Amino acid sequence: MRKAPNFNRLAGAYRWMERLTFGPWLSRCRFAFLDELRASRNALVIGDGDGRFTARLLKENPSVLVDALDSSRNMLRALLDNAGIRSSRIRVHLADARLWKPQVLALDLIATHFFLDCLTTKEVAALAKRLRVSARPDTRWVVSEFAIPKGWFGWLVARPLITALYFAFFLLTGLSVFRLPNHRKALNEAGFALAQQRTWLGGLLVSELWKVRPPAQDAQP
């Protein structure tokens, strides 16, 4: 297994790097479906960076308990700091998501914001299959990701930009993935179905809400 990237050095500057490059747009992706998550009680948040999504989720849902998973100790510290007085409802897990097994067997919310793009399609598929075992029939999975839309904008703008971002994170963290995974195929084959989708910046950014597919329904391509 390839070595996990090291995001420790970015923890303090993560928010400002994001604002300088994409302004408010990544945050809009993260928070796109918050209104849909108010009934969640057991949430797993993977790779939330400095924890802005986790902090908002805890603030707007006073009953939710969060398991926060990250391979960066510094990012987890920043996540707890951002949660403030609500951090008592967070259990942190310092681990590689590719190896970690959920301890909660009744997850009703999974959140991966700009995390799946650190994995290969095969790794996303393996993660989704493991999480499906711990999911309930009403579990929701929110995903925020970069995407390469069809057409000239995808070829001339999105693809070069995403290539540059991967190269920058290779230099800063050692990330050894250089292309977006096919996370939709991986989640679909693991038993999840895409319920809602919103896009920004011409399709460069996408936020998705996935639900558990009833066992009787066959996976769609």
C-alpha positions in Angstrom: 0.0 0.0 0.0 1.3 3.4 -0.9 2.3 5.8 1.9 -0.5 8.1 3.1 0.1 11.9 2.4 1.2 14.1 5.3 -1.1 17.1 5.7 0.3 18.1 9.1 2.2 21.1 7.7 -0.9 22.5 6.0 -3.2 22.5 9.1 -2.5 26.1 10.1 -2.7 27.5 6.6 -5.4 25.3 5.1 -8.2 27.8 5.4 -6.2 30.7 3.9 -4.9 28.5 1.0 -8.5 27.6 0.2 -9.7 31.2 0.3 -6.9 32.4 -1.9 -7.5 29.8 -4.6 -11.3 29.2 -4.6 -12.8 31.9 -2.4 -16.1 30.8 -0.8 -16.9 28.0 -3.3 -15.4 25.0 -1.5 -17.3 26.0 1.6 -20.5 26.2 -0.4 -19.9 22.7 -1.6 -19.4 21.4 2.0 -22.5 23.0 3.4 -24.8 22.4 0.4 -26.9 19.7 2.0 -26.7 20.7 5.7 -30.5 21.2 5.8 -30.9 17.6 4.9 -28.8 16.3 7.8 -30.6 17.7 10.8 -32.0 14.3 11.8 -28.6 12.6 11.8 -27.5 11.1 15.1 -24.3 9.1 14.3 -22.0 10.7 11.8 -18.7 9.7 10.4 -16.7 12.5 8.9 -13.5 11.6 7.0 -10.8 14.0 6.1 -12.6 17.2 7.0 -9.3 19.2 7.1 -9.5 21.9 9.8 -13.1 20.8 10.6 -15.3 23.6 9.3 -18.0 21.1 8.1 -17.9 19.3 11.4 -18.2 22.5 13.4 -21.3 23.6 11.4 -22.9 20.2 11.6 -22.5 20.2 15.4 -23.9 23.7 15.7 -27.0 23.0 13.5 -27.6 19.5 14.8 -27.5 19.5 18.7 -28.1 15.7 18.8 -25.5 14.4 16.5 -22.4 12.5 17.6 -19.4 12.7 15.3 -16.6 10.2 14.6 -13.9 12.3 12.9 -11.3 10.3 11.0 -8.0 11.7 9.7 -4.4 10.6 9.1 -3.1 14.0 10.2 -2.8 14.7 13.9 -2.6 18.5 13.3 -5.7 18.5 11.2 -7.6 16.7 14.0 -6.4 19.2 16.5 -7.6 22.0 14.3 -10.9 20.3 13.9 -11.4 20.1 17.7 -10.4 23.7 18.1 -13.0 24.8 15.5 -15.7 22.8 17.2 -15.0 24.7 20.4 -17.4 23.8 23.3 -19.2 21.3 21.0 -16.0 19.2 20.7 -17.3 16.9 23.6 -19.5 15.3 20.9 -16.6 14.3 18.8 -14.5 11.1 18.9 -11.3 11.5 16.9 -9.6 8.7 15.1 -6.0 9.2 14.0 -5.8 6.5 11.2 -5.5 5.9 7.5 -9.1 5.6 6.2 -8.0 2.8 3.8 -7.3 0.6 6.8 -9.7 1.8 9.5 -12.9 -0.1 10.3 -15.9 1.7 11.7 -16.7 1.0 15.4 -20.3 2.4 15.1 -22.6 -0.1 13.5 -25.5 2.3 13.0 -24.1 5.2 11.0 -26.8 7.4 9.6 -24.4 10.0 8.0 -21.1 9.8 6.2 -19.3 12.9 5.0 -16.3 13.1 2.7 -15.5 16.6 1.6 -12.6 16.9 -0.8 -11.2 13.6 0.5 -12.0 10.9 -2.0 -9.8 12.7 -4.5 -6.9 11.6 -2.4 -7.7 7.9 -3.2 -7.8 5.7 -6.3 -11.0 4.3 -7.6 -10.1 0.9 -6.2 -9.5 2.5 -2.7 -12.8 4.4 -2.8 -14.6 1.1 -3.7 -13.0 -0.7 -0.8 -13.8 2.1 1.6 -17.4 2.3 0.4 -17.9 -1.5 0.8 -16.6 -1.3 4.4 -18.8 1.6 5.3 -21.9 0.1 3.7 -21.7 -2.7 6.4 -22.1 -0.1 9.1 -24.8 1.9 7.3 -28.5 1.9 8.1 -31.3 1.9 5.5 -31.7 5.7 6.0 -28.0 6.5 5.9 -26.9 9.5 3.8 -23.5 10.1 2.4 -22.5 13.6 1.4 -19.6 14.1 -1.0 -17.9 17.2 -2.2 -15.4 16.9 -5.0 -13.7 18.4 -8.0 -14.9 17.2 -11.4 -14.0 17.5 -15.0 -17.1 18.5 -16.9 -17.6 17.6 -20.5 -16.9 20.1 -23.3 -14.3 22.8 -23.8 -14.4 24.1 -20.3 -13.4 20.6 -19.0 -10.6 20.2 -21.4 -9.2 23.7 -21.4 -9.8 24.8 -17.8 -10.8 22.1 -15.4 -8.4 19.4 -16.4 -5.3 21.5 -16.4 -6.3 23.1 -13.1 -6.9 19.8 -11.4 -3.6 18.5 -12.7 -1.9 21.5 -11.2 -3.6 21.0 -7.9 -2.5 17.3 -7.8 1.1 18.4 -8.5 1.0 21.0 -5.8 -0.3 18.5 -3.2 2.4 16.1 -4.3 5.0 18.7 -3.5 3.4 19.8 -0.2 2.2 16.5 1.2 3.6 13.6 -0.8 0.2 12.7 -2.2 0.9 10.0 -4.9 -2.5 10.1 -6.6 -2.7 12.2 -9.8 -6.1 11.7 -11.2 -9.7 11.9 -9.9 -11.2 8.6 -8.9 -14.5 7.4 -10.4 -16.2 7.7 -7.0 -19.7 7.5 -8.5 -19.0 4.0 -9.9 -17.4 2.9 -6.6 -20.3 4.2 -4.4 -22.9 2.8 -6.7 -21.4 -0.7 -6.8 -21.1 -0.6 -3.0 -24.9 -0.2 -2.6 -25.4 3.6 -2.6 -27.5 5.6 -5.0 -27.1 9.2 -6.0 -30.1 11.2 -4.8 -29.2 14.9 -5.4 -26.4 16.8 -7.0 -25.4 20.5 -7.2 -22.5 22.0 -9.2 -20.6 25.2 -9.1 -18.0 27.0 -11.3 -19.2 25.4 -14.5 -19.1 21.9 -13.1 -15.6 22.1 -11.6 -17.0 21.6 -8.1 -19.8 19.2 -7.3 -21.7 18.4 -4.1 -23.6 15.1 -3.9 -26.1 13.5 -1.6 -26.1 9.7 -1.7 -28.5 7.3 0.0 -28.5 3.6 0.7 -30.0 1.7 -2.2 -32.7 -0.9 -1.3 -31.2 -4.4 -1.7 -33.9 -5.4 -4.2 -32.6 -2.7 -6.7 -29.8 -3.7 -9.0 -26.8 -1.3 -9.2 -27.1 1.1 -12.2 -24.0 1.8 -14.4 
